[in-house]
Amino acid sequence: MVHRYPDHYFICIETEMTLFRTFLDTAPAELLTHPRIYYFTDKDMDRVQNLISYLHLIRIKQDIKFRIFKYIPLTGLFREKYDSIETSLLQEFTTFYSNILTERNFRELWQRNIRKNSASLLHVRKLLELKNSLSGKPLIIASAGPSLEKNMDFIRTSRDRMVLVSVDTALRYLMKHGIEPDYVLSLDAKYENLNDFKFLDFPDPVRLVFDIISFPRITKFFREKFVTYTYKLIRDFQADGFQKYYDDDIRPLIEQYGDFGGLQSGGSVSTNALDLALFLDADPVYLVGLDLNYVNYKTHCRGTYKELYYLSRMNKFYNYETLNFTFVVQRENIREVKGNDVYHHDFILRKYKKWFEDALELIKDKKKIVVV
């Protein structure tokens, strides 16, 4: 089949470990080392996702089309198991195409924001200036999950002895309760992100860390600001370790202005916030409001712009709770009941959770990370 499709890469997945080991022990060397064939078990679906990113960004660098080949005798005998694998693969492919579509839809916006933000690159501070600036100092990351409300006492009692980093969506809630963060992290390129900052007064000690693609007017609210960019860490399937992947629009900026300091992204501003804590060399790091699920049909803590958006859409048929409920249940998700609480998590939130699990596993012997 490899010869019949010379422009294809093959991802081979086996569920039976005995067969898999037998194959590895007896297969010809040219099959095991073929540059277009990759072998996995059904426990390696996260590595399949990494492989797809690697092929697209590092090896092929063009559109990828997927095709599933089935070995009918086995898929017929173990239909439920193979159907589960196929569903997982289709989810991976859906995520891949969704990311590609997002990039294409927002490419023009990102480029426009980069042009506007880069005009002031010589007049703002670079994230690289903060490298290892908090070595050994404790730090709190405030995300905007519903549990942030329950942990405000922890933030208040710790505020004077810890550095506080707020993601943009949590900022309004913190400041409403009289808590000013040391750093605010903003990544979103859209105009709507401005709503997380409007009508708030920022004293000088509050500093902004903004991505070069973020909405330019956000920087106007802050006197002290640090520019950064986002990169992806891609597992290298031809050699051990990882490769940093920079977007094509970022490379010219680095060549012109030098490396001003980047943050790894896992798709959420909270993933960048964790990488910021590592960049600063803070230790320990406390993660607050990082729920990675919808708690009792709530997506965010109260007081965020998301709440204001829902409140603006309320009418006599749809109250705030109904709008939250509708948003959660219309997504393809998994429902869990723990005590008196109901938790939902969808495919996207599970991806974020997997990113954090992988990141925490990599740094567990280097940093103390506490999920509050």
C-alpha positions in Angstrom: 0.0 0.0 0.0 2.9 2.3 0.7 4.0 1.9 -2.9 0.5 2.4 -4.3 0.3 5.8 -2.5 3.7 7.4 -2.8 2.5 10.8 -1.6 0.8 9.4 1.6 2.0 9.2 5.2 0.6 6.2 7.1 -0.4 6.1 10.7 -0.9 2.5 11.8 -2.8 1.9 15.1 -3.0 -1.5 16.8 -5.2 -2.4 19.8 -3.8 -5.8 20.6 -0.4 -5.5 22.3 0.6 -9.1 21.7 0.1 -8.6 17.9 1.9 -5.3 18.1 4.9 -6.7 19.8 5.0 -9.7 17.5 4.9 -7.3 14.5 7.8 -5.2 15.9 9.8 -8.4 16.5 9.3 -9.9 13.0 8.7 -7.0 10.6 11.4 -6.2 8.0 13.6 -3.3 9.0 12.6 -1.2 6.0 9.0 -1.2 7.3 9.9 -0.2 10.8 12.2 2.6 9.7 10.2 3.8 6.7 10.0 7.6 6.8 6.3 7.7 5.8 5.1 5.1 8.3 4.4 5.7 12.0 3.2 3.0 14.5 1.1 3.5 17.5 -1.2 1.6 19.9 -4.7 2.8 20.8 -3.2 4.3 24.0 -1.2 6.8 22.0 -4.0 9.0 20.6 -2.4 12.1 22.1 0.9 11.3 20.2 -1.2 10.9 17.0 -2.3 14.5 17.5 1.3 15.6 17.9 2.2 13.7 14.8 -0.4 15.5 12.8 0.9 18.8 13.9 4.5 17.7 13.2 3.6 16.6 9.6 1.7 19.7 8.8 4.1 22.3 10.3 7.5 20.7 10.0 7.5 18.0 7.3 4.8 18.6 4.7 4.0 22.3 5.2 0.8 22.2 3.0 -2.8 21.1 3.3 -3.3 17.5 4.6 -6.1 15.2 3.6 -6.9 12.2 5.8 -8.2 8.8 4.7 -8.9 5.9 7.0 -8.0 2.4 5.9 -9.6 -0.5 7.8 -8.4 -4.1 8.2 -11.9 -5.6 7.8 -11.4 -9.0 9.5 -10.3 -7.4 12.7 -12.6 -4.4 12.7 -15.5 -6.8 12.2 -14.5 -8.9 15.2 -13.8 -6.0 17.5 -16.2 -3.4 16.2 -16.7 -1.5 19.4 -13.0 -1.0 20.0 -12.2 0.0 16.5 -15.2 2.3 16.3 -13.9 4.1 19.4 -10.5 4.5 17.7 -12.1 5.8 14.5 -14.2 8.3 16.6 -11.0 9.5 18.3 -9.2 9.9 14.9 -12.1 11.8 13.5 -12.0 14.1 16.5 -8.3 14.7 15.9 -9.0 15.4 12.2 -11.9 17.8 13.1 -9.6 19.7 15.5 -6.9 19.9 12.8 -9.2 21.3 10.2 -10.9 23.6 12.7 -7.5 25.1 13.6 -6.6 25.5 9.9 -9.9 27.2 9.2 -9.4 29.5 12.2 -6.0 30.5 11.0 -7.4 31.2 7.5 -10.3 33.2 8.8 -8.2 35.3 11.2 -5.0 35.6 9.2 -5.9 39.0 7.8 -6.8 40.3 11.3 -3.6 38.9 12.8 -1.5 40.6 10.2 -3.3 43.9 10.6 -2.8 43.8 14.4 0.9 42.8 13.9 1.4 45.8 11.7 -0.1 48.2 14.2 1.6 46.7 17.2 5.0 46.4 15.6 4.9 50.1 14.9 5.5 50.6 18.6 8.0 47.8 19.2 10.9 50.2 19.7 8.9 52.0 22.4 7.6 49.1 24.5 9.5 46.7 26.7 10.2 43.2 25.6 9.2 40.1 27.5 12.8 39.0 27.4 13.6 41.7 30.0 11.6 39.7 32.5 13.4 36.4 31.9 14.0 34.6 35.3 13.1 37.9 37.1 11.0 36.0 39.8 13.4 33.2 40.5 12.2 31.3 43.5 9.3 33.7 44.2 5.7 32.4 44.6 3.2 33.3 41.9 -0.6 33.0 41.5 -2.3 32.6 38.1 -5.9 33.7 38.2 -8.0 32.2 35.4 -11.7 33.0 34.9 -13.3 29.6 35.8 -16.3 29.5 38.2 -14.0 28.3 41.1 -12.2 31.7 41.1 -15.2 32.9 43.2 -14.6 30.3 45.9 -10.8 31.0 46.1 -10.9 34.8 46.5 -9.9 34.5 50.2 -6.8 32.5 49.2 -5.8 35.3 46.8 -6.5 38.1 49.3 -4.5 36.5 52.1 -1.6 35.7 49.7 -1.6 38.9 47.8 1.1 40.7 49.7 3.6 37.9 49.5 2.9 36.5 46.0 3.0 37.9 42.5 -0.4 37.8 40.9 -0.9 37.2 37.1 -4.4 37.6 35.8 -5.6 36.3 32.4 -7.6 39.0 30.6 -11.0 37.4 31.2 -10.5 37.2 35.0 -9.3 40.8 35.3 -12.7 42.5 35.7 -13.7 40.1 38.5 -10.5 40.7 40.4 -10.6 44.4 40.2 -14.3 44.5 41.1 -13.2 42.9 44.3 -10.4 45.4 44.9 -7.6 43.1 43.9 -5.0 44.6 41.4 -2.8 42.0 39.7 0.9 42.6 39.0 0.6 41.4 35.4 -2.3 41.0 33.0 -2.0 38.7 30.0 -3.8 39.4 26.7 -3.6 37.3 23.6 -6.9 37.8 21.7 -6.8 39.6 18.4 -10.5 40.4 18.2 -12.2 43.7 19.1 -14.4 41.9 21.6 -11.4 41.4 23.8 -11.4 45.1 24.5 -14.5 44.5 26.6 -12.3 42.8 29.3 -10.5 46.2 29.9 -13.0 48.9 29.2 -14.2 51.2 32.1 -11.5 49.9 34.5 -8.9 52.1 36.1 -5.4 50.7 36.0 -2.9 52.1 38.5 0.7 52.1 37.3 1.8 48.9 39.1 -0.5 46.9 36.9 1.6 45.8 33.9 0.4 44.3 30.6 1.9 41.4 28.8 0.4 41.4 25.3 0.8 39.2 22.3 1.9 41.0 19.1 -1.3 39.8 17.5 -3.6 41.1 20.3 -6.1 44.0 19.7 -3.9 47.1 19.5 -6.1 49.5 21.5 -5.7 47.3 24.7 -2.2 48.6 25.1 -3.5 52.2 25.5 -4.8 51.4 29.0 -1.4 50.6 30.4 1.7 52.7 31.0 4.0 49.7 31.4 3.7 46.9 28.9 5.7 44.0 27.6 5.3 42.5 24.1 5.5 38.8 23.4 4.6 36.3 20.7 3.1 32.8 20.7 4.9 29.7 19.5 4.1 26.0 19.4 6.2 23.2 20.8 6.1 20.3 18.3 7.4 16.9 19.1 10.1 15.9 16.6 9.3 12.4 15.3 12.6 12.1 13.5 14.7 13.0 16.5 14.3 13.1 20.3 13.0 16.3 21.8 10.8 19.1 20.6 11.0 21.8 17.9 9.7 25.4 18.4 7.4 26.5 15.6 6.9 30.2 14.9 4.2 31.5 12.7 5.4 32.8 9.3 4.3 36.3 10.3 6.4 36.3 13.4 9.7 35.3 11.8 10.3 38.6 10.0 9.7 40.5 13.3 12.3 38.4 15.1 14.8 38.9 12.2 14.2 42.7 12.3 14.0 43.3 16.1 15.7 40.3 17.6 14.0 37.7 19.8 11.7 39.7 22.2 10.6 36.6 24.1 7.8 34.1 23.3 5.3 32.0 25.2 4.1 28.5 24.4 0.4 28.1 23.7 -1.9 25.2 24.2 -4.9 27.0 22.8 -6.0 28.9 25.9 -4.7 32.1 27.5 -4.2 30.1 30.7 -1.7 27.8 29.0 0.3 30.9 28.0 0.0 32.1 31.6 1.6 28.9 32.9 4.4 29.3 30.4 4.8 32.9 31.6 5.3 31.7 35.1 8.0 29.3 33.9 9.5 32.1 31.9 9.7 34.2 35.0 11.1 31.2 36.9 8.5 31.6 39.7 8.2 28.8 42.2 5.8 27.6 43.5 3.0 28.5 41.1 -0.6 28.4 42.2 -3.4 27.9 39.5 -6.7 29.4 40.6 -9.9 29.4 38.6 -8.5 26.7 36.2 -11.6 24.5 36.1 -11.3 23.0 32.6 -15.0 22.1 32.9 -18.4 23.7 33.1 -19.5 23.7 36.8 -23.2 23.5 37.3 -23.7 24.9 33.7 -21.4 27.9 34.4 -18.7 28.7 31.9 -17.0 31.7 33.8 -17.0 33.3 37.2 -19.5 36.1 37.7 -18.5 39.6 36.8 -16.6 38.8 33.6 -17.5 40.3 30.2 -19.0 36.9 29.4 -21.6 37.5 32.1 -22.3 41.0 30.9 -22.8 39.6 27.4 -25.3 37.0 28.6 -27.1 39.7 30.7 -27.5 41.9 27.6 -29.3 39.0 25.9 -31.7 38.2 28.7 -35.5 38.5 28.1 -38.5 37.0 29.8 -37.9 33.7 28.2 -34.2 33.4 28.8 -32.6 34.3 32.1 -28.9 34.2 32.9 -28.9 30.6 34.0 -30.9 29.5 31.0 -28.4 31.1 28.6 -25.5 29.4 30.4 -27.4 26.1 30.3 -28.1 26.4 26.6 -24.5 27.1 25.8 -23.2 24.1 27.7 -25.7 21.4 26.7 -25.6 22.3 23.0 -21.9 21.3 22.9 -21.0 17.7 22.6 -19.8 17.0 26.1 -19.4 14.5 28.9 -21.5 14.9 32.0 -20.4 14.0 35.5 -22.1 14.3 38.9 -20.0 14.7 42.0 -22.0 15.2 45.1 -24.3 18.2 44.6 -22.3 19.5 41.6 -22.7 18.8 37.9 -19.7 19.0 35.7 -19.5 19.1 31.9 -16.4 19.0 29.7 -16.3 19.0 26.0 -13.6 18.0 23.4 -11.9 21.4 23.5 -11.7 21.5 27.3 -10.3 17.9 27.3 -7.6 19.1 24.9 -6.7 21.9 27.3 -6.7 19.5 30.2 -4.3 17.2 28.3 -2.0 20.1 27.6 -1.8 20.9 31.3 -1.3 17.3 32.3 1.6 16.9 29.8 3.1 20.2 30.9 2.9 19.4 34.6 4.4 16.0 34.0 7.4 17.6 32.2 8.1 20.1 35.0 7.1 18.1 38.1 10.7 17.6 39.2 11.6 21.2 38.5 8.7 23.3 39.8 6.0 23.0 42.4 2.6 23.6 40.7 -0.5 23.7 42.9 -4.0 23.6 41.5 -6.2 25.5 44.0 
